[in-house]
Amino acid sequence: MKHNFGAGPGILPHEVLKQAAASVVDLNGIGLSILEISHRSVEFEAILEEAIKLVKELLNVPEGYSVLFLQGGASTQFALAPYNLLPDGGKAAYLETGVWANKALKEAKFFGETVVVATSKESNFTYIPKDYVIPADAAYFHITSNNTIYGTQLQEFPISSIPLVCDMSSDIFSRIINVADFGLIYAGAQKNMGPAGTTLVIVKDDILGKTGRKIPAMFNYQAQIEGGSMYNTPPCFAIYVSMLTLKWLKSKGGVAAIETENTAKAAILYDEIERNPIFKTVCAKEDRSKMNVCFVTENPEHEKPFLKLCDEKGIVGIKGHRSVGGFRASIYNALPITSVHVLIEAMQEFAEKNK
Ligand SMILES: *Cc1c(COP(=O)(O)O)cnc(C)c1O
C-alpha cells in the first residue's frame, strides 16, 4: 500500500475503490456493469438521486438551492459562473489568491468588466488578503476557498451583500460550511469528492436568469436544473464513485467528524515542519491550508534525497507544484492519519541522518 499525498486526482477510500471495481463487472448483482447501463435506467436514476441526497444531507443544503453533477471540471465553471451570472455591461469582483483564482478571473473578462478587490500575487500567493471592500454594485464576488497549489485556505468566508461564488474544488466536504452564505459553489470532484469527470455545482435558484443573455443549454444552469443533471448523458461512473465516497463520508460521521480528523492531521504535520530543522513552511501561519500542506527544505540540496527517502517508504505525490517547488502533502479526507505518521517519521529520520 502506498501513502498517497497526491494533489489531484487524489486519494479515494480503499473500500470505495473495491466497491467501484466490483460494480464495473456487476452492479449490485444485476448482471450488468455500471459502465454499460442506461443513464435513464432505474439503477442509475437511484444512484444520481442518492448522490444528490448525500450532498444535501452532508452539507445541510437549504431549500432554494439546486445540486448538479456536471462535466468539464472546475475550469468550465470558471466560464459558466460569469456566463450565467454576469450581465452584459455589468461587473464581477474577484479575490486573487492564486493560479486558479486568476484563471477564473480571466474567463470572466469574456463576459464583462472585472475588478480584483485584492491580490497576494506580489508575494507569490503566500497569504490570503483580508482588508478589502466588496463592491456592492458587482454581480457577484468570486473566491477560491482553498488554494491547492500554494497551501493557503480561507479560514473564514467574507460576509457579502452580493452573491458569493466559491471554487471549493480542493476543500469541499472537508469542513463545515454554511451553504446559505453562498450564491454558487462549485468543485471538481477529483480532489476531495470522487474521481475526475464530474463537477459538483450548488446554486441558489433565485440568482439565475438575470443576465438577459441567451445561453446554450449545456452551459445554462437553469437548463441543467430542469434536466436534473441529465440534459445529456451524465458522467455516470464518476457520479457513482462520488456517491460511494459521500456514503463513506456519512458512515464516518459526516463533515463535522472529518473536519476534526483533518484538523488533527494538519496540526501534527505543521508541528513537525516547525520543529524539524530541515524543513520550513512558506505560507502565513493564519492562512495555512488543512488540505494541502506546502513546505520546503532550508537547504535546497536536501530536496532530492528527501524525495528519494519518501519514495522508498511508499510516500507518493509530495513533490510541490512546478510553480512553487518544494513539497506539498495533500491530506484529503480519505488519507488516514497513519499515512501522516509515516511522513512525519520519514522527516525525522531524514533530519537525524543530516544533522
Ligand atoms: C484542481 C483545481 C481546479 C481545476 O480543476 P479542473 O477540474 O481540472 O478544471 C480549479 N480550482 C481549484 C481550487 C483546484 O484545486
The ligand as an SDF file (V2000), in Angstrom:
LIG
                    3D

 15 15  0  0  0  0  0  0  0  0999 V2000
   -7.6640   21.4690   -9.4260 C   0  0  0  0  0  0  0  0  0  0  0  0
   -8.3500   22.7680   -9.2580 C   0  0  0  0  0  0  0  0  0  0  0  0
   -9.0330   23.3880  -10.3230 C   0  0  0  0  0  0  0  0  0  0  0  0
   -9.0570   22.8160  -11.7220 C   0  0  0  0  0  0  0  0  0  0  0  0
   -9.9410   21.7710  -11.7650 O   0  0  0  0  0  0  0  0  0  0  0  0
  -10.2920   21.0160  -13.1300 P   0  0  0  0  0  0  0  0  0  0  0  0
  -11.3810   20.0950  -12.6700 O   0  0  0  0  0  0  0  0  0  0  0  0
   -9.0550   20.3250  -13.5750 O   0  0  0  0  0  0  0  0  0  0  0  0
  -10.7670   22.0060  -14.1080 O   0  0  0  0  0  0  0  0  0  0  0  0
   -9.6760   24.5780  -10.0690 C   0  0  0  0  0  0  0  0  0  0  0  0
   -9.6810   25.1390   -8.8560 N   0  0  0  0  0  0  0  0  0  0  0  0
   -9.0270   24.5860   -7.8110 C   0  0  0  0  0  0  0  0  0  0  0  0
   -9.0660   25.2550   -6.4810 C   0  0  0  0  0  0  0  0  0  0  0  0
   -8.3510   23.3780   -7.9820 C   0  0  0  0  0  0  0  0  0  0  0  0
   -7.7110   22.8170   -6.9470 O   0  0  0  0  0  0  0  0  0  0  0  0
  1  2  1  0
  2  3  1  0
  2 14  2  0
  3  4  1  0
  3 10  2  0
  4  5  1  0
  5  6  1  0
  6  7  2  0
  6  8  1  0
  6  9  1  0
 10 11  1  0
 11 12  2  0
 12 13  1  0
 12 14  1  0
 14 15  1  0
M  END
$$$$
